[in-house]
């Protein structure tokens, strides 16, 4: 039996591995979500969706947009907290905010957030002396902030309204409440583990070692995640159809579960996965009304920030790789021109003094020109 388990373990590592297992899980989630979405959308009237869009209150859409702005502002503190945690105090807030906003927005919309988001962070932070290991630490701390916030909000929400998740996970409310208590207990155990000693807060070895935040700073992490999720869930709640009534906590629980499924799928923008989860978990609303809500939310939370992030990164790359090199070349060329003009003025003589004066003025000595450039 032991040999069989050893052989299975070796075969798993050689042929599949944890990375391959993650890819398979993502494909299964996407396939299941698409199948569910196709089945759910049968008989949907696009005309009714358009009518539902026109019935959306401009005031509520504006308030939801402000909540989305608040969520992305809070998101910037994921990276700012991380760079301070790893001791890179020379990174200003504006740089951390740029890295957080662009890496999350582009990475989540393109898919494979771990790789795309990490590449964007490295592109930005490398200009400030950070290497790949530093960026990996930032990604780790930022991810820890995200998961601590999610588990805390999900634990509180499912403990309060366990039936809100039952439509999605098909589990009895009592089981969902146990899961909620498990999430909260996991956070409590993590905090107790951190409090027991500084040595236990160190993860990794050799060149890759990260010191986890202390217990008080972990509460700050949880607060950042909670505020971020609170703004997002509130934006969705404001866009929900007016009838039937639904409370904020139920929407928050469904929203977080749908978001986590979308992240697990690695689908670009969680497309199909997030939408199918929301439609399945909230069957009391009309399909057309929910699709109108999801469409507006996607425009506010996915499409507009994605276009803004692409514009910011494109402008930054254009400035760094085209405009600045052109300005440097122009400055050097103008400097050489000034040097030549200076040499002409310094070596000019009256034509009556020498017949060779024009030739000497037109052809300054090479070493004199080099000397003038060096002084400039």
N, C-alpha and C positions, 0 to 999 in steps of 0.2 A: 504493500500500500504506500509505503514511504517512497519507494522508487518511482511508483506511478505518479505521485504528487510532484516529485522532483522533476520528472520528465515533462509533466504538463507545465510546470513553472518555467522550465528552460524553453520549451516550445513557445510558450506565450511571450517570453521576452524576445526570442529570436524572430518570430514571425509576425507578431502583432505589436506588443509593447503597450505601455500606457498611452503613448501618443496616438497609436493606431486605434486603441479602444475609445479614446476621446473623439476621434474622427467618426468612428462607427456610431457612437452615441449621438453625435450631432446630426448625422444623416438620418438616423431613425427618428429623431425629434422633428426634423424638417419634413420628412415624408409623412409622418403621422399628422403634423399640423396642416400640411397642404391637403391631405385627404379629408381631414375634418373640415377645413375651410371650404373646400369644394362642395361637400355635402351640406354644409350650413347655408351656403349662398344660393342653393337651388331655389328658384322661384322668386328671387329678389328682383324688385322693380326699380330700375335706375331712375325713373321719373320721380318715384317717392323719395329716393335719396336726395335728389336735387331740391325737392320741396322741403325736406328736412334741413338741408343746408341753409336755405333762405330763411327758415324759421329760427335759426340760431340767433340769439341776442348779441348784437355787436358789443354791448357793454360786457357781457360775460366772456366773450371771445377776447376782449381787451384785457380783462382781469386775468384770464388764463395765460395770455401772453406775458403779463407782468410776473406771474408765478413761474413761467418758464425762464424768464430773465433771472429771477431770484435763484432758481435751481442751478443755472449755469454759473452765476456769481459764486454760489456756495461750492460748486464743483472745483473752482480754482484753488480752493483751500486744500484739496486733496494733495496736490503737488507741493504747495507751499509748506504744508505740515510735514510732508515727506522729506523735502530738502533740508528743513531745519532738523529733523530727526536724525539724519545721517551726517549732520555737522557741516553742511555746505552753506554757511551763513552768507557767503558773498553773492549768492543767487538772489536778485531782487524779486519782489512780489510780482512785478509785471512780467518777468520772464517765466516764472512758475505758472502764472495765470495763462499765459500764451500756450505753454506746453500742455497744461491740463485741458484747456478748451479745445485746442486743435487735435490733440492725440485722441481724446475721448470721442469727439464729434466725428472726425474722419474715420477713426478706427471702427467705431460702432456702425457707421453707415456703410463702410466698405466690407466689413466682416473680418474675422480672425483678429479681434481686437488686441490680443496679446502681442502679435507680431507687428501689425500696422501701427498700433499706438506706441509700441516700444521704439519702432524705427523713427517716428516723428519726434518723440521725446529725445532720442539720441541726436537727431539732426539739430535740435535747438540747444540742448544742454552741452553738446560738444564744443560749441563756440565759447563756453565759459569754463572750459578745462575739465569737464566731467567725462569719465570714460564709460565703457560699456557696463562695468560692474556697478558703478554709481547709478547709472540709469536703471539697471535691474533692481537695485535696492529701492529706488523711488517707485518703480512699478509695483514692487512687493508691498511697500507701506501703503501706497494708494489703494491697492486691491484689498488690503486688510481693513482700511477705513470703510471701503464700500461694503464689505461683507459684515463687519460689525454693525454698521447701521442697518443693513437689511435684516439681519437676524434679530436685532433688538425690536425693530418696528414690526416685523412679521410675528415675533413671539408675543408681543403685547396685543397685536391685532387679532391673531388666531385664538389667544386665550380669552379675549373679550367676545369675539364673534366667530366661533369655530365653524359655524355653518356657512360662512361666507366662502370658505375654501372647499367645502364639500362638493360643490357643483363642478369644480375643476379637478380635484384629485380623487373624487368618488369615494372618499373615506368618511366614516361616521363622524359627527361633530366631536364625540368623546375622544376619538383617536387624534383628530386635529388639535384638540386642546392638549393632549399629551405631547404632541410634536412641538406645540408652542412652549410648553414648560421645558421641553428638552432644549430648545433654542436658548431660552433665558438661562437655563442651568449651564449650558455650554459657555455662555459669556461670563457667568459667575466663576466657573472653574478656571477659565482663562485669566481672569483678573486675580484670582487667588494664586495661580501659578506664577504670575508676574510679581506679586507682592512678596512671595517667599524669598526672593533673592535676586540680586543683579546678575549673577552668573547665569541664571536660568533664562534671562532675557536675551542672551546672545544666541543667535542662530547662524549656522554655517561654520566654516573653518578656513584656515589659510587666508587667501586673498579675499574670499567671499564670506564676509561676516557682517551681519547687521544686528544692531542692538535695538530691540523692540522698545517702544515707548513705555514709560512708567505707568503705574496705575492711574494717577491723576490725568496724564496726557491721553491715556486710553479712553477716559471719559470724554475728553475733547474730541477724539476720533469718532466716538459713537455719536456725539452731538452733531458733528459735521455731516455724517451719514444720515442722521435722522432729519435734519433740516433740509438736506438735498431731496430726500425721498418725500418729505412732507410737501415741499413746493410742487414736485411732479404729480403726486397724488391729488393735490388740491386743484391743479390745472385740469386733470382728467375729471374730477368731481364737478367743476364748474361747467364743463362741456357736456355733461351727461344730460339725457333727455329729462324734461320736467316731470314726466309721469311714466311709471309709478315712482313714488318717493323711495329714496335709498339714502342710508346714512353714510357719512364720510369714512368711517372705519371699515365698512364692508367694501367700499370702493378701493380703499388703500390696500386691504389684504389681497383683493383680486389683482390690483395693479402690480403689486410687488411680485406675486407669484407669476404673473404673465411676463414681467420684466426678467425675472430669473430664468424662465424657460427660454426667452429670447436670447439671453446671454449664453446659456448652455448650448443653444443650437449653432451659434456663431454665424447665423444667417445675416446677410447685409441688412442693417437696420431692423433686425428681428422680423423682417417682412414675412407675413404669413403666420409665423409662430405666435407673436404677440397678439395679433388680431384674432386668430382662431381661439386663443385662450380667453380673451375678453368676451368674445361672442358666446362661447360655451359656458362661461362662468356667470354670465348675466342674461339668462334666457327670458327674464321677465320683461325685457325691453324689446321693442320691435327691431328686426334685423336692419331695416333701412335706417332707422333712427340711430342705432349703434354704429353702423357703417359711416354715417355722416359725422358722428362724434369722433370716431377713430381717424377719419380723413382730416378733420380740422386739427386734431392733436398731432398727427404726423406732420402736417405743414408747419405747425408752431415748434414742435420739439425736434423733428428730424430734418426737414427740408431746408428751412430758413437757416438754422445754425450750420448745417453742412455747407450750404452755399457761402455763408460768411467765413467759415473756417478755410475753405478752399481759396477764397479770395485773399484772405490774410496770408496764408502760406505762399500763394503764388506771388503776391506783391513782395513779400519778404525775400523770396528766392530771386526775384527780378532785381530787387535793390542790392542784394549781397553779391550776386554773380554777374550783373550787367551794369547797373548804374554806378556802383562804387568803383569797380575796375576802370570804367570809362572816365570817371572823375580823376582817378589817380593818374591815368595816362595823360589826360589833358593837363593836369598840373605839372607833370614832368615835362611835357612838350612846351608848355608856356615858360617853365623855368629855363629850359635850354634856349628858348627864343630870347629871354631876358639876358641870359649870359652872352649870347652872340651880340645883342645890341650894346651891352656894356663894353664888350671888347672893341666894338667899332668906335664907340665914343672915346675910349681910353687911348686908342692907338692912332686916332685921326691926326693928320698934320696938314699944314698949308701946302698946296701943290707947288708953291715956289720953293719950298725947302728941300723937296726930294722928288725925283721922278718916280720912285718906287713906292711912294706913300699910298696910292690907291690899292696897289697889290697887297701891301702889308695890312691895310685896314680890312680888305676883303677876306684875307686869309690869316686869321689869328692863329697863334701857335697852339698846338693841341694841348700842351701841358698847362697853358694859361686857362683854357676853357675848362679843363678838368678841375683846376684849382677853384675856379669860380663856382662850379657846380657843387663841389664839396662844401664850400662855405655856405651856400644856400641851404 
